[in-house]
């Protein structure tokens, strides 16, 4: 019985064990907590992605504690967000900082300050068409630091789509 249980646990975790470096653990509230498998390529709109932010944003994010050190080219961990808009999609930002996506079907409001009360800029009001080679990222948490603050980002920063959260590795004593 114990041997069968161990075999089942190992089989359930084959994707994790077979993909070293392709598992990302989310500690933030931008996506549900847990471990995600990284799949290469640009996924469909509305799906979660792992993204390496451009250098211009990483310095600010590290200073503020929004980012942790990691393996992205700028020295931070990838952020995990939803792919809200692709090149050609329209994004509306109103004077209250509410961002609406024409195809994603969602909205997110930029806040004037972060969780520590420090002021933070929001992307300026207007109607934007996501430019070629760019994407718009959004987290589900109201305080997610995402494109509602920094706007569209280069699509080449997308490491891939995320699958998960996957079941945790179960260890039998």
Secondary structure, 3 states (H helix, E strand, C coil): CHHHHHHHHHHHCHHHHCCCCCEEEECCCCCCCEEEEEECCCCCCCCEEEECCCHHHHHHHHHHCCCCECCCCCCECCEEEEEEECCCCEEEECCCCEEEECCCCCEEECCCECCCCCECCCCCCEEEECCCCEEEEECCCCCCCCHHHHCCEEHHHEEEEEEEEECCCCCCC
